[in-house]
Amino acid sequence: MPLAFLTGLICLGSVGLGWLVLISTVVWATWRLQGQHAGPISAGIGARMGALMGALAFIFYLLLGTLGFALSIFLRHNGNEIREGMVKQIQQAAAKTPDPQVQEMIRWFTTTNGLMVLIAAGLFMLFVIFLISGTAAGAAAGAVARKKPDQ
């Protein structure tokens, strides 16, 4: 839990750095469990540990990010400025696309419902990235730890 909290906190500053911290903590936790466990850790157990770590790190990232966002809006009263900035970026993307159907779809994202769908889709993709990264790192660490000769 503390490592997942730390990973979520670091992801707020830089998702790339947080991703590296996620992978390194999963590898470290797998090898640490390997040392405490009576037998070798399999890739499956490592993958499950990594998936759990990825899910927990995402939950902490989401909670801390939501808290930071809410405090920003509460303290600065800039909710409309944030929304207008997002809408402006979406409109700029629509202006770069010559296809009228794509422009209309992109313009839909400037509505309240469209922004909610866009944010939800982005968070879902980020969750999948956290989950896949943690699972892959855990499986790899478990597989490598299993092949190490006993010392």
Disulfide bonds with the S-S distance in Angstrom:
none
